[in-house]
Amino acid sequence: MSEVLKFVFKGSRNYVHGTSLFNALIKAADQRELAEGKINVSFKHMIQNSVCVLEERAPTSADAVVAKITGTDGESYSLCINAAIATEEAVRQAFDEPEACRGAIVGDKSIVQDKPHHADKIELLVSLCKKMHQESVDSSKKWVFSRYDGRLPIPPMDKVELRITKQVGTRLTCSDVLVNGDKIADMYFS
């Protein structure tokens, strides 16, 4: 089974943002009646075509985005997203990352935001994680969202905190994602 997806480019980016891909996977899980459980998604290659193909199949090393979604009953699906052969001119959408992070407090390899106000939960988490990396790890590096392994769906947030728990120089980090004090996921940036 395959499905054609069309994405917008956020801000000045010339690639499909990982948060857009993540949300497409969540929608696909919901369509398969897996609205609750776990998602482990890896972003292996940037997709620079706004037209993509989502397939339910076993992943290969060539896939740009690979997700394993497991329901509470143990049933699981593997989903892959890749750039389509067909292309279209990308539509652009404003994306104000600093506004999403407004009020967040960056600590020593951590970031906290009380009463998050940004509606898209994965956009919020990725924006906060990026800000934390730029301010407490390396501001000269272009940090990108590379993996999320955690709860599905992301729960309602009164408070969100991210803490870097593992770090390989400035190449790769793993952060705990805590929502309302409970760990819901590991988020990787590279």
MDAnalysis code that builds the backbone (N, CA, C; Angstrom):
import MDAnalysis as mda
import numpy as np

u = mda.Universe.empty(570, n_residues=190, atom_resindex=np.repeat(np.arange(190), 3), trajectory=True)
u.add_TopologyAttr("name", ["N", "CA", "C"] * 190)
u.add_TopologyAttr("resid", np.arange(1, 191))
u.add_TopologyAttr("resname", ["MET", "SER", "GLU", "VAL", "LEU", "LYS", "PHE", "VAL", "PHE", "LYS", "GLY", "SER", "ARG", "ASN", "TYR", "VAL", "HIS", "GLY", "THR", "SER", "LEU", "PHE", "ASN", "ALA", "LEU", "ILE", "LYS", "ALA", "ALA", "ASP", "GLN", "ARG", "GLU", "LEU", "ALA", "GLU", "GLY", "LYS", "ILE", "ASN", "VAL", "SER", "PHE", "LYS", "HIS", "MET", "ILE", "GLN", "ASN", "SER", "VAL", "CYS", "VAL", "LEU", "GLU", "GLU", "ARG", "ALA", "PRO", "THR", "SER", "ALA", "ASP", "ALA", "VAL", "VAL", "ALA", "LYS", "ILE", "THR", "GLY", "THR", "ASP", "GLY", "GLU", "SER", "TYR", "SER", "LEU", "CYS", "ILE", "ASN", "ALA", "ALA", "ILE", "ALA", "THR", "GLU", "GLU", "ALA", "VAL", "ARG", "GLN", "ALA", "PHE", "ASP", "GLU", "PRO", "GLU", "ALA", "CYS", "ARG", "GLY", "ALA", "ILE", "VAL", "GLY", "ASP", "LYS", "SER", "ILE", "VAL", "GLN", "ASP", "LYS", "PRO", "HIS", "HIS", "ALA", "ASP", "LYS", "ILE", "GLU", "LEU", "LEU", "VAL", "SER", "LEU", "CYS", "LYS", "LYS", "MET", "HIS", "GLN", "GLU", "SER", "VAL", "ASP", "SER", "SER", "LYS", "LYS", "TRP", "VAL", "PHE", "SER", "ARG", "TYR", "ASP", "GLY", "ARG", "LEU", "PRO", "ILE", "PRO", "PRO", "MET", "ASP", "LYS", "VAL", "GLU", "LEU", "ARG", "ILE", "THR", "LYS", "GLN", "VAL", "GLY", "THR", "ARG", "LEU", "THR", "CYS", "SER", "ASP", "VAL", "LEU", "VAL", "ASN", "GLY", "ASP", "LYS", "ILE", "ALA", "ASP", "MET", "TYR", "PHE", "SER"])
u.atoms.positions = np.array([
    [0.829, -1.170, 0.000],
    [0.000, 0.000, 0.000],
    [0.881, 1.245, 0.000],
    [0.583, 2.200, -0.874],
    [1.331, 3.458, -0.881],
    [0.357, 4.621, -1.004],
    [0.805, 5.764, -0.499],
    [-0.015, 6.961, -0.505],
    [0.882, 8.153, -0.841],
    [0.420, 9.023, -1.733],
    [1.162, 10.233, -2.078],
    [0.836, 11.309, -1.048],
    [1.882, 11.938, -0.528],
    [1.737, 13.010, 0.455],
    [2.338, 14.284, -0.117],
    [1.721, 15.410, 0.162],
    [2.266, 16.702, -0.267],
    [2.508, 17.546, 0.976],
    [3.725, 18.034, 1.103],
    [4.129, 18.804, 2.274],
    [4.426, 20.249, 1.897],
    [4.383, 21.114, 2.898],
    [4.825, 22.497, 2.727],
    [6.238, 22.598, 3.300],
    [6.996, 23.560, 2.811],
    [8.308, 23.847, 3.375],
    [8.106, 24.928, 4.429],
    [8.643, 24.718, 5.616],
    [8.457, 25.654, 6.724],
    [9.554, 26.715, 6.716],
    [9.143, 27.969, 6.820],
    [10.096, 29.068, 6.846],
    [10.921, 29.109, 5.580],
    [12.232, 29.269, 5.729],
    [13.125, 29.355, 4.561],
    [13.743, 28.001, 4.211],
    [13.288, 26.949, 4.843],
    [13.862, 25.620, 4.590],
    [13.556, 25.146, 3.171],
    [14.477, 24.374, 2.627],
    [14.290, 23.779, 1.303],
    [14.212, 22.262, 1.409],
    [13.588, 21.817, 2.471],
    [13.388, 20.391, 2.714],
    [12.133, 20.228, 3.559],
    [11.624, 19.013, 3.592],
    [10.442, 18.715, 4.401],
    [10.903, 18.585, 5.855],
    [10.319, 19.380, 6.716],
    [10.687, 19.404, 8.131],
    [10.290, 18.083, 8.792],
    [11.129, 17.591, 9.685],
    [10.864, 16.330, 10.376],
    [9.539, 16.319, 11.114],
    [9.105, 17.481, 11.595],
    [7.832, 17.537, 12.310],
    [6.659, 17.275, 11.369],
    [6.770, 17.720, 10.129],
    [5.711, 17.453, 9.143],
    [5.643, 15.961, 8.835],
    [6.810, 15.347, 8.687],
    [6.878, 13.907, 8.425],
    [6.325, 13.126, 9.625],
    [6.707, 13.532, 10.829],
    [6.209, 12.899, 12.054],
    [4.682, 12.959, 12.098],
    [4.119, 14.137, 11.845],
    [2.662, 14.282, 11.887],
    [1.973, 13.438, 10.819],
    [2.598, 13.270, 9.655],
    [2.037, 12.399, 8.612],
    [2.018, 10.947, 9.081],
    [3.053, 10.545, 9.798],
    [3.104, 9.179, 10.335],
    [2.040, 8.969, 11.415],
    [1.828, 9.976, 12.247],
    [0.790, 9.891, 13.285],
    [-0.586, 9.762, 12.632],
    [-0.810, 10.516, 11.575],
    [-2.081, 10.431, 10.851],
    [-2.253, 9.034, 10.243],
    [-1.182, 8.488, 9.658],
    [-1.241, 7.146, 9.068],
    [-1.518, 6.097, 10.149],
    [-0.919, 6.266, 11.327],
    [-1.176, 5.333, 12.435],
    [-2.637, 5.402, 12.846],
    [-3.172, 6.605, 12.927],
    [-4.573, 6.786, 13.299],
    [-5.498, 6.110, 12.279],
    [-5.154, 6.208, 10.995],
    [-5.948, 5.566, 9.945],
    [-5.918, 4.042, 10.077],
    [-4.865, 3.508, 10.682],
    [-4.740, 2.065, 10.898],
    [-5.239, 1.672, 12.289],
    [-5.933, 2.598, 12.933],
    [-6.497, 2.392, 14.266],
    [-5.425, 2.096, 15.312],
    [-4.264, 2.746, 15.147],
    [-3.181, 2.672, 16.122],
    [-2.948, 4.067, 16.694],
    [-3.972, 4.644, 17.260],
    [-3.897, 6.014, 17.773],
    [-3.192, 6.099, 19.122],
    [-2.899, 4.942, 19.733],
    [-2.242, 4.939, 21.037],
    [-1.232, 3.813, 21.072],
    [-0.058, 4.098, 21.602],
    [0.994, 3.096, 21.691],
    [2.361, 3.734, 21.692],
    [3.231, 3.237, 20.801],
    [4.602, 3.750, 20.690],
    [4.942, 3.993, 19.235],
    [5.795, 5.003, 19.024],
    [6.329, 5.256, 17.694],
    [7.838, 5.410, 17.815],
    [8.551, 4.729, 16.934],
    [10.002, 4.855, 16.837],
    [10.277, 5.259, 15.398],
    [10.619, 6.533, 15.202],
    [10.828, 7.055, 13.856],
    [12.239, 7.604, 13.717],
    [12.901, 7.230, 12.626],
    [14.253, 7.711, 12.319],
    [14.226, 8.488, 11.013],
    [14.890, 9.633, 11.032],
    [15.019, 10.482, 9.842],
    [16.442, 10.289, 9.329],
    [16.580, 9.508, 8.255],
    [17.902, 9.105, 7.786],
    [18.478, 10.028, 6.723],
    [17.622, 10.589, 5.881],
    [18.052, 11.485, 4.801],
    [17.056, 12.633, 4.706],
    [17.554, 13.814, 4.395],
    [16.640, 14.943, 4.188],
    [15.882, 14.740, 2.886],
    [14.616, 15.122, 2.895],
    [13.777, 15.037, 1.707],
    [13.593, 16.450, 1.173],
    [14.059, 16.676, -0.040],
    [14.016, 18.015, -0.626],
    [12.957, 18.141, -1.713],
    [12.010, 17.229, -1.699],
    [10.883, 17.259, -2.623],
    [9.623, 17.331, -1.765],
    [8.751, 18.289, -2.065],
    [7.539, 18.430, -1.251],
    [6.522, 17.321, -1.525],
    [6.735, 16.559, -2.593],
    [5.866, 15.429, -2.909],
    [6.586, 14.151, -2.465],
    [5.910, 13.366, -1.633],
    [6.515, 12.160, -1.070],
    [5.566, 10.977, -1.201],
    [6.109, 9.815, -0.952],
    [5.323, 8.586, -0.969],
    [5.483, 7.898, 0.380],
    [4.351, 7.571, 1.006],
    [4.323, 6.808, 2.247],
    [3.947, 5.381, 1.886],
    [4.732, 4.425, 2.377],
    [4.459, 3.011, 2.105],
    [4.468, 2.217, 3.401],
    [3.572, 1.253, 3.473],
    [3.562, 0.310, 4.585],
    [4.291, -0.937, 4.111],
    [5.514, -1.114, 4.604],
    [6.358, -2.235, 4.191],
    [7.584, -2.303, 5.079],
    [8.349, -3.372, 4.924],
    [9.609, -3.488, 5.659],
    [10.579, -2.433, 5.134],
    [11.293, -1.759, 6.023],
    [12.222, -0.716, 5.587],
    [13.482, -1.276, 4.938],
    [14.134, -0.413, 4.140],
    [15.441, -0.721, 3.557],
    [16.406, 0.386, 3.968],
    [17.681, 0.169, 3.723],
    [18.688, 1.170, 4.093],
    [18.568, 2.437, 3.249],
    [17.903, 2.370, 2.117],
    [17.761, 3.539, 1.242],
    [16.625, 4.471, 1.664],
    [15.747, 4.032, 2.556],
    [14.594, 4.854, 2.948],
    [15.027, 6.108, 3.693],
    [14.346, 7.224, 3.396],
    [14.647, 8.493, 4.052],
    [14.080, 8.547, 5.469],
    [12.854, 8.058, 5.633],
    [12.187, 8.081, 6.940],
    [11.587, 6.699, 7.184],
    [11.869, 6.172, 8.372],
    [11.380, 4.838, 8.728],
    [10.737, 4.917, 10.109],
    [9.545, 4.344, 10.221],
    [8.860, 4.334, 11.516],
    [8.300, 2.955, 11.803],
    [8.407, 2.567, 13.065],
    [7.712, 1.381, 13.552],
    [6.713, 1.890, 14.574],
    [5.463, 1.594, 14.330],
    [4.387, 2.046, 15.206],
    [3.755, 0.806, 15.827],
    [3.713, 0.776, 17.154],
    [3.200, -0.381, 17.878],
    [2.024, 0.045, 18.746],
    [0.917, -0.656, 18.596],
    [-0.270, -0.362, 19.386],
    [-0.172, -0.954, 20.780],
    [-1.108, -0.608, 21.624],
    [-1.110, -1.104, 22.998],
    [-1.315, -2.622, 23.057],
    [-1.881, -3.209, 21.991],
    [-2.090, -4.661, 21.950],
    [-0.901, -5.409, 21.349],
    [0.175, -4.675, 20.995],
    [1.364, -5.297, 20.425],
    [1.380, -5.342, 18.911],
    [0.255, -5.034, 18.282],
    [0.221, -5.006, 16.816],
    [1.109, -3.864, 16.321],
    [1.887, -4.121, 15.245],
    [2.784, -3.070, 14.771],
    [2.782, -2.980, 13.250],
    [3.180, -1.795, 12.787],
    [3.301, -1.497, 11.362],
    [4.647, -0.829, 11.137],
    [5.246, -1.104, 9.989],
    [6.429, -0.372, 9.547],
    [5.996, 0.526, 8.408],
    [6.311, 1.800, 8.531],
    [5.965, 2.791, 7.522],
    [7.239, 3.485, 7.059],
    [7.314, 3.758, 5.761],
    [8.473, 4.422, 5.173],
    [7.993, 5.607, 4.346],
    [8.739, 6.702, 4.392],
    [8.433, 7.871, 3.565],
    [9.685, 8.223, 2.771],
    [9.489, 8.430, 1.474],
    [10.574, 8.822, 0.572],
    [10.073, 9.883, -0.394],
    [11.015, 10.611, -0.982],
    [10.662, 11.593, -2.003],
    [10.049, 10.865, -3.189],
    [9.027, 11.471, -3.781],
    [8.410, 10.904, -4.982],
    [9.267, 11.256, -6.198],
    [9.030, 10.559, -7.282],
    [9.713, 10.896, -8.538],
    [9.140, 12.194, -9.085],
    [7.811, 12.333, -9.009],
    [7.145, 13.560, -9.460],
    [7.519, 14.712, -8.530],
    [7.574, 15.901, -9.075],
    [7.878, 17.083, -8.271],
    [6.850, 18.169, -8.533],
    [6.735, 19.066, -7.591],
    [5.894, 20.257, -7.713],
    [6.640, 21.391, -7.042],
    [6.308, 22.603, -7.397],
    [6.894, 23.730, -6.688],
    [6.366, 23.712, -5.261],
    [7.269, 23.840, -4.329],
    [6.885, 23.755, -2.919],
    [6.103, 24.986, -2.476],
    [5.086, 24.739, -1.684],
    [4.338, 25.803, -1.027],
    [5.074, 26.087, 0.277],
    [5.145, 27.349, 0.651],
    [5.845, 27.721, 1.886],
    [4.852, 28.126, 2.967],
    [5.253, 27.909, 4.208],
    [4.434, 28.235, 5.369],
    [5.336, 28.931, 6.396],
    [4.838, 30.004, 6.979],
    [5.608, 30.685, 8.024],
    [5.823, 29.730, 9.196],
    [6.975, 29.838, 9.819],
    [7.288, 29.001, 10.979],
    [8.151, 29.818, 11.920],
    [7.590, 30.215, 13.045],
    [8.254, 31.087, 13.998],
    [8.742, 30.271, 15.193],
    [9.939, 29.688, 15.050],
    [10.497, 28.870, 16.140],
    [10.718, 29.670, 17.426],
    [11.261, 30.899, 17.344],
    [11.435, 31.650, 18.592],
    [10.123, 31.853, 19.350],
    [9.023, 32.054, 18.651],
    [7.729, 32.222, 19.319],
    [7.311, 30.924, 20.013],
    [7.544, 29.787, 19.371],
    [7.208, 28.497, 19.998],
    [7.980, 28.315, 21.300],
    [9.197, 28.853, 21.351],
    [10.068, 28.695, 22.520],
    [9.916, 29.813, 23.546],
    [9.058, 30.778, 23.279],
    [8.902, 31.926, 24.181],
    [8.632, 31.444, 25.610],
    [9.387, 31.997, 26.539],
    [9.215, 31.655, 27.948],
    [10.006, 30.440, 28.409],
    [10.666, 29.737, 27.485],
    [11.449, 28.558, 27.862],
    [12.732, 28.996, 28.565],
    [13.158, 28.200, 29.527],
    [14.378, 28.488, 30.276],
    [15.396, 27.396, 29.966],
    [16.550, 27.837, 29.417],
    [17.621, 26.911, 29.071],
    [18.562, 26.796, 30.257],
    [18.861, 25.560, 30.639],
    [19.812, 25.290, 31.716],
    [21.050, 24.636, 31.141],
    [21.767, 23.922, 31.986],
    [22.947, 23.185, 31.547],
    [22.479, 21.901, 30.862],
    [22.402, 21.955, 29.544],
    [21.944, 20.820, 28.725],
    [20.518, 20.402, 29.069],
    [19.685, 21.399, 29.329],
    [18.266, 21.154, 29.589],
    [17.466, 22.385, 29.174],
    [16.174, 22.196, 29.003],
    [15.272, 23.303, 28.703],
    [13.910, 22.970, 29.300],
    [13.246, 23.978, 29.855],
    [11.941, 23.797, 30.489],
    [11.007, 24.888, 29.985],
    [9.767, 24.511, 29.733],
    [8.742, 25.493, 29.399],
    [7.472, 25.143, 30.166],
    [7.017, 26.086, 31.004],
    [5.744, 25.939, 31.702],
    [4.639, 26.490, 30.821],
    [3.483, 25.876, 30.879],
    [2.306, 26.314, 30.116],
    [2.637, 26.525, 28.629],
    [3.085, 25.465, 27.947],
    [3.402, 25.605, 26.518],
    [2.208, 26.180, 25.754],
    [2.493, 27.049, 24.804],
    [1.438, 27.750, 24.084],
    [1.398, 27.393, 22.594],
    [2.362, 26.633, 22.114],
    [2.389, 26.251, 20.699],
    [1.519, 25.004, 20.507],
    [0.594, 25.049, 19.567],
    [-0.401, 23.984, 19.422],
    [0.167, 22.660, 18.904],
    [1.111, 22.700, 17.967],
    [1.657, 21.476, 17.384],
    [2.719, 20.924, 18.343],
    [2.409, 19.806, 18.991],
    [3.262, 19.289, 20.061],
    [4.650, 18.881, 19.583],
    [4.752, 18.218, 18.429],
    [6.083, 17.797, 17.972],
    [6.885, 19.007, 17.504],
    [6.220, 19.992, 16.900],
    [6.928, 21.233, 16.540],
    [7.500, 21.887, 17.788],
    [6.716, 21.913, 18.853],
    [7.176, 22.506, 20.109],
    [8.391, 21.758, 20.633],
    [8.304, 20.430, 20.722],
    [9.415, 19.636, 21.259],
    [10.689, 19.822, 20.438],
    [10.558, 19.804, 19.124],
    [11.731, 19.945, 18.259],
    [12.311, 21.356, 18.369],
    [11.454, 22.363, 18.405],
    [11.935, 23.748, 18.543],
    [12.671, 23.941, 19.864],
    [12.103, 23.411, 20.946],
    [12.765, 23.521, 22.249],
    [14.096, 22.776, 22.261],
    [14.117, 21.581, 21.686],
    [15.344, 20.786, 21.670],
    [16.432, 21.493, 20.851],
    [16.038, 22.072, 19.734],
    [16.999, 22.801, 18.894],
    [17.567, 24.000, 19.660],
    [16.701, 24.759, 20.320],
    [17.146, 25.921, 21.108],
    [18.125, 25.478, 22.187],
    [17.810, 24.384, 22.886],
    [18.699, 23.871, 23.926],
    [20.068, 23.529, 23.344],
    [20.092, 22.879, 22.195],
    [21.362, 22.506, 21.561],
    [22.165, 23.735, 21.152],
    [21.484, 24.721, 20.566],
    [22.193, 25.919, 20.121],
    [22.755, 26.716, 21.291],
    [22.053, 26.727, 22.408],
    [22.501, 27.541, 23.538],
    [23.401, 26.813, 24.527],
    [23.320, 25.478, 24.594],
    [24.123, 24.807, 25.618],
    [25.087, 23.749, 25.073],
    [25.061, 23.485, 23.758],
    [25.993, 22.494, 23.212],
    [26.921, 23.137, 22.188],
    [26.373, 23.604, 21.046],
    [27.204, 24.206, 19.995],
    [26.324, 25.092, 19.120],
    [26.533, 26.394, 19.209],
    [25.703, 27.340, 18.454],
    [26.106, 27.443, 16.990],
    [27.279, 26.934, 16.625],
    [27.730, 27.048, 15.232],
    [27.227, 25.899, 14.355],
    [26.731, 24.847, 14.969],
    [26.279, 23.665, 14.219],
    [24.803, 23.777, 13.863],
    [24.448, 23.260, 12.686],
    [23.041, 23.188, 12.294],
    [22.489, 21.860, 12.832],
    [21.796, 21.920, 13.941],
    [21.250, 20.722, 14.582],
    [19.964, 20.305, 13.893],
    [19.797, 18.989, 13.670],
    [18.576, 18.488, 13.053],
    [17.994, 17.334, 13.876],
    [16.682, 17.264, 13.847],
    [15.883, 16.221, 14.489],
    [16.157, 14.920, 13.741],
    [16.669, 13.895, 14.444],
    [17.015, 12.664, 13.730],
    [16.237, 11.425, 14.184],
    [15.633, 11.468, 15.382],
    [14.881, 10.284, 15.815],
    [13.998, 10.627, 17.010],
    [12.851, 9.967, 17.062],
    [11.944, 10.065, 18.203],
    [11.509, 8.644, 18.532],
    [11.644, 8.259, 19.780],
    [11.255, 6.921, 20.227],
    [10.451, 7.100, 21.509],
    [9.112, 7.006, 21.370],
    [8.316, 7.244, 22.556],
    [6.828, 7.067, 22.361],
    [6.099, 7.641, 23.305],
    [4.647, 7.493, 23.369],
    [3.937, 8.111, 22.177],
    [2.824, 7.485, 21.883],
    [1.909, 7.959, 20.846],
    [0.517, 7.897, 21.445],
    [-0.229, 8.956, 21.491],
    [0.121, 10.310, 21.069],
    [0.920, 11.025, 22.155],
    [1.486, 12.180, 21.790],
    [2.141, 13.031, 22.779],
    [1.016, 13.589, 23.651],
    [1.115, 13.423, 24.975],
    [0.002, 13.831, 25.857],
    [-0.140, 15.356, 25.968],
    [-1.290, 15.812, 26.466],
    [-1.480, 17.245, 26.733],
    [-0.375, 17.742, 27.668],
    [0.059, 18.968, 27.442],
    [1.219, 19.490, 28.176],
    [0.856, 20.691, 29.051],
    [1.199, 20.577, 30.343],
    [1.184, 21.730, 31.233],
    [2.603, 22.220, 31.459],
    [3.556, 21.264, 31.357],
    [4.971, 21.577, 31.504],
    [5.758, 20.583, 30.654],
    [6.766, 21.082, 29.957],
    [7.618, 20.205, 29.159],
    [9.077, 20.492, 29.514],
    [9.848, 19.409, 29.575],
    [11.278, 19.528, 29.877],
    [12.039, 18.546, 29.012],
    [13.158, 18.993, 28.490],
    [14.064, 18.127, 27.743],
    [15.423, 18.194, 28.411],
    [16.069, 17.030, 28.549],
    [17.395, 16.948, 29.174],
    [18.283, 16.056, 28.334],
    [19.440, 16.554, 27.937],
    [20.395, 15.719, 27.206],
    [20.946, 14.678, 28.173],
    [20.812, 13.404, 27.808],
    [21.287, 12.318, 28.671],
    [22.504, 11.601, 28.094],
    [22.681, 11.677, 26.778],
    [23.840, 11.065, 26.116],
    [24.317, 12.031, 25.049],
    [25.640, 12.084, 24.879],
    [26.189, 13.003, 23.885],
    [27.465, 12.423, 23.298],
    [27.549, 12.429, 21.956],
    [28.761, 12.031, 21.253],
    [29.305, 13.301, 20.604],
    [30.175, 14.014, 21.334],
    [30.723, 15.276, 20.840],
    [29.610, 16.212, 20.401],
    [29.754, 16.754, 19.194],
    [28.688, 17.585, 18.627],
    [28.056, 16.867, 17.432],
    [28.142, 15.531, 17.444],
    [27.573, 14.759, 16.337],
    [26.201, 14.200, 16.640],
    [25.959, 13.784, 17.875],
    [24.698, 13.118, 18.198],
    [24.392, 13.293, 19.683],
    [23.110, 13.544, 19.966],
    [22.666, 13.599, 21.358],
    [21.373, 12.812, 21.505],
    [21.124, 12.387, 22.725],
    [19.849, 11.776, 23.094],
    [19.330, 12.559, 24.288],
    [18.079, 12.970, 24.200],
    [17.465, 13.731, 25.289],
    [16.226, 13.022, 25.797],
    [16.043, 13.053, 27.124],
    [14.783, 12.631, 27.718],
    [13.747, 13.710, 27.423],
    [12.552, 13.295, 27.062],
    [11.430, 14.215, 26.881],
    [10.461, 13.945, 28.025],
    [10.267, 14.960, 28.873],
    [9.364, 14.829, 30.013],
    [8.179, 15.770, 29.825],
    [6.992, 15.213, 29.946],
    [5.764, 15.998, 29.863],
    [5.055, 15.844, 31.200],
    [4.814, 16.972, 31.840],
    [4.162, 16.992, 33.162],
    [4.898, 16.105, 34.166],
    [6.233, 16.035, 34.029],
    [7.064, 15.271, 34.955],
    [7.278, 13.816, 34.589],
    [6.557, 13.292, 33.574],
    [6.701, 11.894, 33.160],
    [7.507, 11.794, 31.870],
    [8.469, 10.868, 31.849],
    [9.237, 10.652, 30.630],
    [8.336, 9.972, 29.604],
    [8.243, 10.592, 28.412],
    [7.425, 10.005, 27.355],
    [8.245, 9.523, 26.163],
    [9.511, 9.981, 26.054],
    [10.272, 9.627, 24.857],
    [11.737, 9.950, 25.020],
    [12.510, 9.369, 24.083],
    [13.899, 9.778, 23.825],
    [13.871, 10.508, 22.494],
    [14.535, 11.662, 22.432],
    [14.617, 12.424, 21.192],
    [16.090, 12.602, 20.843],
    [16.422, 12.293, 19.586],
    [17.801, 12.355, 19.126],
    [17.965, 13.515, 18.148],
    [19.096, 14.214, 18.304],
    [19.473, 15.278, 17.389],
    [20.880, 14.996, 16.891],
    [21.148, 15.371, 15.662],
    [22.512, 15.191, 15.117],
    [22.880, 16.420, 14.318],
])
